[in-house]
Amino acid sequence: PGSVVRSFGHRRPATTRACTRNTPKVLRMAKRKLAVCLLLGLAGASAFASRHVSSRASSRQRFSVARQYAPEENAAAAAASATTSTPSLESLEKLKWEPSGTLSWDFESSEGTHTINYVAEGIDKPGTPLVLIHGFGASSFHWRYNVPALAKDRPVYAFDLLGFGLSDKPLVGYSAEIWRDQAGKFLEEVVGCSGAPGGKKAAVAGNSLGGFSALYCAAEYPDLVSGCVMLNGAGRFKPTDPEAAAAEAARAAVAAAGRDEQEGLVDKLKAFLTKGVIYGSFFVTKQPARIEQVLRQVYPIDNSNVDAELVESIRFPADTSPNCAEVFFRVITKNGSGPATAYIDDLLPKLTAAKIPLSLVWGESDPWIRPAAADKIQSLKPDTQRVSIDAGHCPHDEAPEAVNAALSAFMAGIDA
């Protein structure tokens, strides 16, 4: 996106340069990071983790040339990849990508009623139920190697967050709260959890944005939750210096008021430019070759699972809903620097008070949300468990066998 402005001439006019100098934080962030934020990482996840962690990619990261896909080849390539697997994963069962969806549930939010796509396996098993929540730009299919393995011992569910995957994409105000409440109502209405004494509870686990959604749900619906797992979870920490705290308070006040910009002609121009950059980035990043390129960057240790079926599961929802670009814009402008109304620092004590165990299953080579974010969580909640995985931002799909073992061990402790 940063090259778009320069392409119109050798030197930008003074008015453009001035506008660029005064570009709001969200636009500057968009220029730097929107090329990757469509895929599997909360937009700005690195931004809010970078207060504590460098956002540079790991020195271990590998770079590969992405395959080129013609539009008519997408479905055929996905179908072909569904029948193949890497040698190390031949023993693992895998979900099949279903563009028509699997199961559906009506989620009633303050914004209306929305149809949510989800998968469920092992519902007749005796173990404690487990609900899996995907990250930004992905879907329940991203748990393709985890659901079948984990469902051998317990009911396992994975749903598409509102605005993502095969769930509805209404033009509503997207926030961490709507996904928190979606998770809570899913526990009640689909899993059958109850806050009554002796009622059923379930564990929640999520990756990236889904990791924060799992944490937020556990903190605010403790009567329904028996355990929480964050896999390279996103989220904001409280700023530590007074200047940053003042800036954060101002930003939060603007976001809470439902406005991303202050009033005025200049600010309206900034908002217009921001929307243009975000829309443009969306249409670039939803291309199959670009999707594969970004996936390979965030699977730095072993990118053999970056196959055509995974690419198609991300491309298809982004290419078939007329609302996708606008939903993308709304999610970015509302959550681009992390949720405005909830800090990890404030949520962790609620888990402690409710005696809900927390585990971090962390890809230690994540180029976006670095291990120091997990270190910070452990410093705030010392009884947090942690399992280090030799993987990047999406350890559950890059190293599914190791993650399945970690999740199984955590769930066995809850069962006991």
C-alpha positions in Angstrom: 0.0 0.0 0.0 2.8 2.4 0.6 3.7 2.4 -3.1 0.3 3.4 -4.2 0.7 7.1 -3.6 4.2 7.2 -5.1 3.0 5.5 -8.3 1.1 8.7 -9.4 4.2 10.7 -9.9 7.9 11.2 -9.1 7.3 13.6 -6.3 4.1 13.9 -4.2 2.6 17.4 -4.0 3.2 19.4 -0.8 -0.5 18.9 0.2 -0.1 15.2 0.0 3.2 15.2 1.9 1.5 17.3 4.6 -1.4 15.0 4.8 0.9 12.1 5.1 2.8 13.7 8.0 -0.5 14.2 9.8 -2.0 10.8 8.8 -3.7 9.2 11.9 -2.2 6.2 13.6 -4.6 3.8 12.0 -3.6 4.9 8.4 0.1 4.6 9.2 -0.5 1.2 10.7 -2.5 0.3 7.6 0.3 1.2 5.3 2.8 -0.9 7.2 0.8 -3.9 8.1 -2.4 -4.3 6.2 -0.6 -6.5 3.6 -0.6 -9.2 6.2 -3.4 -8.5 8.6 -6.1 -10.1 6.4 -4.6 -13.5 7.2 -4.7 -15.2 10.5 -3.4 -12.4 12.7 -5.4 -9.6 14.4 -4.6 -6.4 12.5 -2.2 -4.5 14.6 -1.4 -7.5 16.8 2.3 -6.7 16.4 1.5 -3.1 17.1 0.1 -3.7 20.6 2.5 -6.4 21.4 5.4 -4.2 20.3 5.2 -2.2 23.5 6.9 -5.2 25.1 8.3 -7.0 22.0 10.1 -6.2 18.8 7.9 -6.7 15.8 10.8 -7.8 13.6 10.4 -11.3 12.0 12.3 -14.1 13.5 15.8 -14.6 12.2 14.7 -18.2 11.7 12.0 -17.2 9.3 12.1 -18.8 5.8 11.0 -17.0 2.7 9.5 -18.9 -0.2 8.1 -18.0 -3.6 4.4 -18.5 -3.6 2.7 -20.6 -6.3 0.6 -18.7 -8.8 -3.0 -19.6 -9.1 -5.4 -18.8 -11.9 -8.9 -18.0 -10.6 -10.4 -21.1 -12.3 -7.8 -23.3 -10.6 -8.7 -22.5 -7.0 -11.4 -25.1 -6.4 -9.6 -27.8 -8.3 -6.4 -27.2 -6.4 -8.2 -27.2 -3.1 -9.9 -30.5 -4.0 -6.6 -32.0 -5.0 -4.9 -31.0 -1.8 -7.7 -32.5 0.3 -6.6 -35.9 -0.8 -2.9 -35.4 -0.1 -0.8 -34.8 3.1 2.7 -34.4 4.1 4.4 -37.6 5.3 4.6 -36.5 8.9 0.8 -35.9 9.0 -0.4 -39.0 7.2 -1.6 -40.5 10.5 -3.7 -37.5 11.4 -7.3 -37.3 10.4 -8.3 -34.0 8.9 -11.5 -32.0 8.4 -12.7 -31.5 4.9 -13.1 -28.0 3.6 -16.8 -27.5 2.9 -17.6 -24.2 1.1 -21.3 -24.8 1.7 -20.7 -24.9 5.4 -21.3 -27.6 8.0 -23.6 -26.9 11.0 -25.4 -23.6 11.7 -26.6 -21.8 14.8 -28.5 -18.5 15.1 -26.6 -16.0 17.3 -28.8 -13.3 18.7 -26.7 -10.2 19.5 -27.6 -6.6 20.3 -27.1 -6.0 16.5 -29.6 -8.6 15.4 -29.8 -12.3 14.6 -26.9 -13.8 12.6 -26.2 -17.3 11.2 -23.0 -18.8 12.5 -21.2 -21.8 10.9 -19.6 -24.4 13.1 -18.3 -27.9 13.3 -18.8 -30.5 16.1 -17.3 -33.9 16.6 -17.2 -36.4 19.5 -20.5 -35.0 21.0 -21.2 -38.4 22.5 -17.8 -38.6 24.3 -17.6 -38.3 28.1 -14.8 -35.7 28.5 -15.1 -32.0 29.2 -16.2 -30.2 26.0 -13.6 -28.0 24.2 -14.5 -25.0 22.0 -11.9 -23.7 19.5 -11.9 -20.1 18.2 -9.9 -19.2 15.1 -7.9 -16.0 14.4 -8.4 -13.0 12.2 -9.1 -13.9 8.5 -9.4 -17.6 9.2 -12.3 -19.9 10.1 -13.2 -23.1 12.0 -11.4 -25.0 9.2 -8.1 -23.8 10.5 -8.5 -26.4 13.3 -8.6 -29.1 10.6 -5.9 -31.3 12.2 -7.0 -30.6 15.8 -10.8 -31.3 15.9 -10.7 -35.0 14.8 -7.8 -35.9 17.1 -9.1 -34.1 20.2 -12.7 -35.4 19.6 -11.6 -39.0 20.3 -12.0 -38.2 24.0 -14.5 -35.4 24.3 -16.9 -33.2 22.4 -15.0 -30.6 20.3 -16.6 -27.6 18.7 -15.1 -24.9 16.4 -17.1 -22.0 15.1 -16.6 -19.1 12.6 -16.6 -15.8 14.3 -19.2 -13.3 13.2 -17.8 -11.5 10.1 -15.4 -14.4 9.2 -15.4 -17.7 7.4 -18.8 -18.9 6.4 -20.7 -17.1 9.2 -22.8 -14.0 8.4 -21.0 -10.8 7.6 -23.5 -8.1 8.7 -22.6 -4.4 8.6 -22.5 -4.0 12.4 -20.1 -2.5 14.9 -17.4 -5.2 15.3 -15.7 -5.3 18.6 -14.1 -7.7 21.1 -17.3 -7.6 23.0 -19.5 -9.0 20.2 -17.0 -12.0 19.8 -16.8 -12.5 23.5 -20.6 -12.7 23.7 -20.8 -14.9 20.7 -18.5 -17.4 22.5 -20.5 -17.1 25.7 -23.9 -17.7 24.0 -22.4 -20.6 21.9 -21.4 -22.3 25.2 -24.9 -21.9 26.5 -27.0 -22.6 23.5 -24.9 -25.1 21.5 -22.6 -26.8 24.0 -25.3 -26.8 26.7 -23.2 -25.1 29.4 -25.1 -23.7 32.5 -24.2 -21.4 35.3 -26.3 -23.4 37.7 -24.6 -25.3 40.5 -23.2 -28.5 39.1 -24.0 -27.3 35.5 -21.9 -28.3 32.5 -18.8 -26.3 31.8 -16.4 -26.3 28.8 -12.9 -25.2 28.1 -12.2 -22.5 25.5 -9.1 -22.2 23.3 -8.2 -19.7 20.6 -5.5 -18.6 18.3 -4.5 -14.9 17.8 -7.8 -12.9 17.9 -9.5 -16.1 18.9 -7.1 -16.4 21.8 -8.1 -13.0 23.2 -11.8 -13.9 22.6 -11.3 -17.1 24.6 -9.7 -15.1 27.4 -12.4 -12.4 27.4 -15.1 -15.0 27.4 -13.6 -16.9 30.3 -13.2 -13.7 32.3 -16.8 -12.6 31.7 -18.6 -15.9 31.6 -16.7 -17.8 34.4 -19.7 -19.9 35.3 -19.6 -21.5 31.9 -15.8 -22.0 31.5 -13.6 -24.7 33.1 -10.3 -23.7 31.4 -8.7 -21.4 28.9 -5.9 -21.8 26.4 -4.3 -19.0 24.4 -2.4 -20.1 21.3 -0.3 -17.0 20.4 -3.2 -14.9 21.7 -3.6 -11.3 20.8 -4.5 -8.5 23.2 -3.4 -5.2 24.7 -1.5 -4.6 27.9 -1.9 -1.5 29.9 0.6 1.2 29.0 3.2 1.8 31.7 4.4 5.4 31.2 2.2 8.4 31.8 2.4 9.8 28.2 1.4 6.5 26.7 -1.4 6.1 29.2 -2.8 9.6 28.4 -2.7 8.8 24.6 -4.3 5.4 25.2 -7.1 7.0 27.3 -7.8 9.4 24.5 -7.9 6.7 21.9 -10.2 4.5 24.0 -12.6 7.4 24.6 -12.8 8.0 20.8 -13.4 4.3 20.1 -15.9 4.0 22.9 -17.9 6.9 21.4 -18.1 5.0 18.1 -15.9 7.4 16.2 -12.5 6.6 14.7 -11.7 10.3 13.8 -12.4 13.7 15.3 -14.7 16.0 13.4 -13.4 18.5 10.9 -12.5 18.8 7.2 -8.9 17.6 7.6 -10.0 14.6 9.7 -12.7 13.7 7.2 -10.0 13.7 4.5 -7.8 11.4 6.7 -10.7 9.1 7.2 -11.4 9.0 3.5 -7.7 8.2 2.8 -7.7 5.5 5.5 -10.7 3.8 4.0 -9.1 3.8 0.6 -5.9 2.3 1.8 -7.7 -0.4 3.8 -10.1 -1.3 0.9 -7.1 -1.4 -1.5 -5.2 -3.7 0.8 -8.1 -6.0 1.2 -8.4 -6.6 -2.5 -4.7 -7.2 -2.8 -4.4 -9.6 0.1 -7.3 -11.8 -0.8 -5.6 -13.0 -4.0 -4.5 -16.7 -3.6 -0.8 -16.1 -4.4 -0.7 -13.4 -1.7 -2.6 -15.5 0.8 0.0 -18.3 0.3 2.9 -15.9 0.6 1.7 -14.5 3.9 0.9 -18.0 5.3 4.4 -19.2 4.5 5.8 -16.2 6.4 3.8 -17.1 9.6 4.6 -20.8 9.3 8.4 -20.2 9.6 9.5 -23.6 10.8 7.5 -25.9 8.5 5.3 -24.5 5.8 4.4 -27.8 4.3 0.8 -27.4 5.6 0.3 -24.3 3.5 -1.6 -26.1 0.8 -4.3 -25.1 -1.7 -7.1 -26.3 0.5 -6.1 -23.9 3.3 -5.6 -21.1 0.8 -9.0 -21.7 -0.6 -10.7 -21.7 2.8 -9.4 -18.2 3.3 -10.0 -16.9 -0.2 -13.5 -18.3 -0.7 -15.3 -16.3 2.1 -13.3 -13.2 1.2 -14.3 -13.4 -2.4 -17.9 -14.4 -2.2 -19.5 -12.0 0.3 -20.5 -8.5 -0.9 -19.9 -7.1 2.5 -16.3 -8.5 3.1 -14.4 -5.3 2.2 -16.6 -3.1 4.5 -16.5 -5.7 7.3 -12.7 -5.8 7.0 -12.6 -2.0 7.2 -14.9 -1.9 10.2 -12.9 -4.5 12.1 -9.6 -2.8 11.4 -10.7 0.7 12.4 -12.4 -0.5 15.5 -9.8 -3.1 16.6 -6.6 -2.1 14.7 -4.6 -1.5 17.8 -6.3 -4.1 19.9 -9.6 -4.0 21.8 -10.3 -0.6 23.2 -12.2 -1.6 26.3 -10.4 -4.6 27.7 -6.8 -5.1 28.7 -5.2 -8.5 29.4 -4.0 -7.1 32.7 -7.6 -6.6 33.8 -8.9 -10.0 32.6 -6.3 -12.3 34.2 -7.3 -11.5 37.8 -10.9 -12.5 36.9 -9.6 -16.0 35.9 -7.7 -16.2 39.1 -10.7 -15.3 41.2 -12.9 -17.9 39.4 -10.1 -20.5 39.7 -10.1 -21.0 35.9 -6.7 -22.5 34.8 -4.9 -20.7 32.0 -2.5 -22.3 29.6 -0.3 -20.7 26.9 0.5 -23.0 24.0 2.9 -20.7 22.2 4.6 -20.9 18.8 8.0 -19.5 19.9 9.0 -18.4 16.3 5.9 -16.2 15.8 7.0 -13.1 13.7 3.9 -11.1 14.8 3.2 -11.8 18.5 6.5 -12.6 19.9 7.3 -14.9 23.0 7.7 -11.8 25.2 3.9 -11.4 25.1 3.6 -14.8 26.7 6.3 -13.8 29.2 4.3 -10.8 30.1 1.2 -12.8 30.7 3.1 -15.2 33.0 4.5 -12.3 35.0 1.0 -11.0 35.5 -0.4 -14.5 36.4 2.4 -16.7 37.7 0.3 -19.9 37.9 -0.2 -19.8 34.1 0.9 -23.0 32.4 3.1 -22.8 29.2 4.0 -25.2 26.5 6.5 -23.9 23.9 5.9 -25.1 20.3 8.6 -25.0 17.6 6.3 -23.1 15.2 5.1 -19.6 14.3 1.9 -17.7 14.7 -0.4 -20.6 14.0 1.1 -23.5 15.9 -2.1 -25.6 15.8 -1.8 -26.0 12.0 2.0 -25.8 11.6 2.7 -28.3 14.3 -0.6 -30.0 15.0 0.7 -33.1 16.7 2.6 -31.1 19.3 -0.4 -28.8 19.9 -2.8 -31.7 20.1 -0.6 -33.3 22.8 -0.5 -30.1 24.8 -4.3 -29.5 24.6 -4.9 -33.2 25.5 -2.7 -32.9 28.6 -4.4 -29.7 29.6 -7.9 -31.1 29.1 -6.9 -34.3 31.0 -6.1 -32.1 34.0 -9.6 -30.5 33.8 -11.3 -33.9 33.5 -9.6 -35.0 36.6 
